[in-house]
């Protein structure tokens, strides 16, 4: 039966890879190509002139830089905040700890779209619109990250922490020297998932940013697509360039991404 599974896996891999291959092949075709049959998509001549035109004549590279900056900062700060909150809810005794946990849990029940209007009003009152701070700060509150990390912190024996306290270790030493190293896989998984979520975020940047110099990729790509609706090559070049960073990320951290999805219970 192994050979059957391998054949099915190969077919599924080919099915999912076909659009990506098609995008890359079309992106190196010349503009104004004539397409009659399917094979015409893959026939020469090939050219990289459109890549040069897009990279030098648009703000795509600026938008890629904005997306990388915002996603990286959101990733680091969100994991840091979630780790601190999860540690407090898991290991620090304080009044109403259980109630606080259910408040965080209730955050999962509220659709993000339901908070957009009050979030926009708060950002406007705090003068955060059209700024990097306005893109980053609202994304730091992640109930999913807090709950997932808390569940991992719960698995660390309290006896281990008490032994560190007996040796004179304080709360910060326990958190930095014990908690974080033991839960490194969970932290890495949540960091990668947070990065991908921020990279793909469209709704909030669309509402909070009007300066095209601050656009992220999900905002900038549709504005370029509207200019090339009659052409195939330029939209494919734009998508190919925009896909490179996330493809590199996936190839580099494939195991952590898969592990993070399985550990957090996220399904497609």
Secondary structure, DSSP 4 states (H G I P E B T S, - for coil): -HHHHHHHHHHHHHHHHHHHHHHHHHHTBPTT---SSGGGGTPSPB--HHHHHHHHHSSHHHHHHHHHHHHHHHHHHHHHHHHHHHHHHHH---TTHHHHHHHHHHGGGS-GGGGHHHHHHHHHHTT-TTSHHHHHGGG---HHHHHHHHHHHHTS-HHHHHHHHHTT--HHHIIIIIIHHHTHHHHHHHHHHHHHHHHH--HHHHHH---GGG--HHHHHHHHHGGGTT-SHHHHHHHHHHHHHHHHHHHHTHHHHHHHHHHHT---
